[in-house]
Amino acid sequence: MADSILRLEALEKSYGALLVTDRVSLDVRPGEIHAVIGPNGAGKTTLIGQISGSLQPDAGRILFEGRGVTHLPMHARARAGLARSFQITTILPDFTARQNVALALQAHQGHSFRFFRDVAKDEALNEAAGRVLADLSLASRADIPAGVLSHGEKRSLELAIALATAPKLLLLDEPMAGTGREETDRLVEVLSSLKGRYAMLLVEHDMSAVFALADRISVLVYGAIIATGTPEEIRNDARVREAYLGEEAA
Ligand SMILES: Nc1ncnc2c1ncn2[C@@H]1O[C@H](COP(=O)(O)OP(=O)(O)OP(=O)(O)O)[C@@H](O)[C@H]1O
């Protein structure tokens, strides 16, 4: 359907007898931040894996911009504009932030990593990398080795690397994991500033970040979506409170 960039139709996946994705259907609209929340072990990581292509569903369909991608390999999905960030280490610590982004830009343009010397000299590429970093408030940190950035800055750099591939949809897999309150607030700000420019599917445990960012939230419990709605609707949903938010709301 034209009004959704990503659509999951009745996805199913089991590990042996354990049903981890139970007829999951959801859609992400252009420019929307759609969060998926749920208790530990609800099947969020397994769901992201099926969307990015690292895992195959047993049944159901995944449509990206109306096109079936259920059986496409990961790199083909990435090329089509489906970028996964976080929970995968993409940063080269000895290279500067700018060089990290320049390499991602170069790889996206279809060149090989082997010609790094050429990247270092490529002004257009370095300028483009600088623009991506500026977008993420990392301009002042562009020319220091990525390894010495703070944890939160590394998260922003991972995002910059994902953005260098000109994605249409960002899959954000627990971006706040392991960050302190201040860094979480900064990341929320960074993601807010990107809002509307990219569609995002956000899996996140930090409820204050989810409720600050999401346009819609889907709640996953034992592999099944029990509710989808605006933050307000989810907050007031009796089943959600009972199954998941109950203790926190109390
Ligand atoms: N490769 C696997 N083989 C067997 N069981 C698995 C495998 N991967 C995950 N599981 C099980 O599937 C269920 C869902 O796991 P998953 O990691 O997707 O949940 P999650 O919602 O991402 O959890 P968390 O919030 O703790 O990251 C869990 O019970 C987990 O133990």
The ligand as an ORCA input file, in Angstrom:
! r2SCAN-3c Opt
* xyz 0 1
  N      18.515    -18.717     18.109
  C      17.587    -18.996     19.018
  N      17.285    -20.264     19.325
  C      16.328    -20.576     20.234
  N      15.616    -19.647     20.912
  C      15.871    -18.364     20.664
  C      16.870    -17.965     19.709
  N      16.909    -16.608     19.685
  C      15.983    -16.195     20.562
  N      15.361    -17.228     21.147
  C      14.264    -17.138     22.142
  O      13.207    -16.452     21.492
  C      12.542    -15.593     22.406
  C      12.535    -14.172     21.853
  O      13.857    -13.661     21.840
  P      14.218    -12.184     21.354
  O      15.674    -12.005     21.591
  O      13.703    -11.958     19.994
  O      13.363    -11.301     22.375
  P      13.506     -9.759     22.721
  O      12.133     -9.231     22.832
  O      14.404     -9.096     21.740
  O      14.193     -9.793     24.139
  P      15.116     -8.660     24.840
  O      14.214     -7.528     25.088
  O      15.545     -9.353     26.100
  O      16.237     -8.353     23.907
  C      13.272    -15.722     23.730
  O      12.551    -16.656     24.515
  C      14.615    -16.307     23.358
  O      15.127    -17.087     24.399
*
